[in-house]
Structure formats: C-alpha cells, structure tokens
Amino acid sequence: MPAAYTESSEIIVHRPTPDEARGALDSAITETGFTREELEAQARAGRFETALAHQTWFCLPPRA
C-alpha cells in the first residue's frame, strides 16, 4: 500500500517581487477594515481595535 503522504526533501522558497510584496501588504491592510493611517493612530494610542489590526501592524514595514 503506497503512503498517502510523502515528505519532499526539496525546500521551495518563494521570493516575491516588490510588486507582489506591496500587493500582499495592501491586501492585509484592507482585510483589517482600517487604513494604514488608522492603524498608525491605534499604534500611537497603544490600543488596537482588533487582534487582526494588531497583527497586521507588526507586519508592516516602517514608512520611509
């Protein structure tokens, strides 16, 4: 009987392009229901309105 799952010894790494990374960050911000400015205000206040907003904030790179 063959195994239902075989672990691969190959490691696959995806390196997103800058456009893909930007798109992923934009999607994450949109999913929170807040704008980046609103997330910044929540961070300054030290109170995030949702756990998702808090998690997303820590995934965002600092502004230049």
C-alpha positions as CSV (number, residue, x, y, z in Angstrom):
1,M,0.0,0.0,0.0
2,P,1.6,3.3,-1.0
3,A,1.9,6.1,1.6
4,A,-0.8,8.8,1.4
5,Y,1.8,11.5,2.1
6,T,5.4,11.6,1.2
7,E,7.7,14.3,2.6
8,S,9.8,16.0,0.0
9,S,13.5,16.6,0.7
10,E,13.3,19.7,-1.6
11,I,12.8,23.1,0.0
12,I,11.0,25.6,-2.1
13,V,11.4,29.3,-1.3
14,H,9.2,31.9,-2.9
15,R,10.8,35.4,-3.3
16,P,8.1,37.8,-4.1
17,T,8.7,40.7,-6.4
18,P,8.4,44.2,-4.9
19,D,5.0,44.5,-6.6
20,E,3.8,41.2,-5.1
21,A,5.0,42.2,-1.6
22,R,3.3,45.6,-1.9
23,G,0.1,43.9,-3.0
24,A,0.2,41.4,-0.1
25,L,0.6,44.3,2.4
26,D,-2.1,46.3,0.8
27,S,-4.4,43.2,1.0
28,A,-3.6,42.7,4.6
29,I,-4.3,46.3,5.4
30,T,-7.6,46.1,3.5
31,E,-8.6,43.0,5.4
32,T,-8.3,44.8,8.7
33,G,-11.0,47.3,7.7
34,F,-8.8,50.2,8.6
35,T,-6.5,52.4,6.6
36,R,-2.8,52.5,7.3
37,E,-3.2,55.9,8.9
38,E,-5.9,54.5,11.2
39,L,-3.6,51.6,12.2
40,E,-0.8,54.2,12.9
41,A,-3.2,56.1,15.2
42,Q,-4.1,52.9,17.0
43,A,-0.4,52.1,17.4
44,R,0.3,55.5,18.8
45,A,-2.5,55.2,21.3
46,G,-1.3,51.7,22.2
47,R,-4.8,50.3,21.7
48,F,-5.7,48.3,18.6
49,E,-9.4,47.8,17.9
50,T,-9.0,44.2,16.7
51,A,-6.4,41.4,17.0
52,L,-6.1,41.4,13.2
53,A,-5.3,45.1,13.3
54,H,-2.6,44.5,15.9
55,Q,-1.1,41.5,14.0
56,T,-1.1,43.4,10.7
57,W,0.6,46.5,12.2
58,F,3.6,44.4,13.1
59,C,3.9,43.0,9.6
60,L,4.1,46.4,8.0
61,P,7.5,47.9,7.2
62,P,8.2,51.4,8.6
63,R,7.5,54.3,6.3
64,A,10.4,55.9,4.6
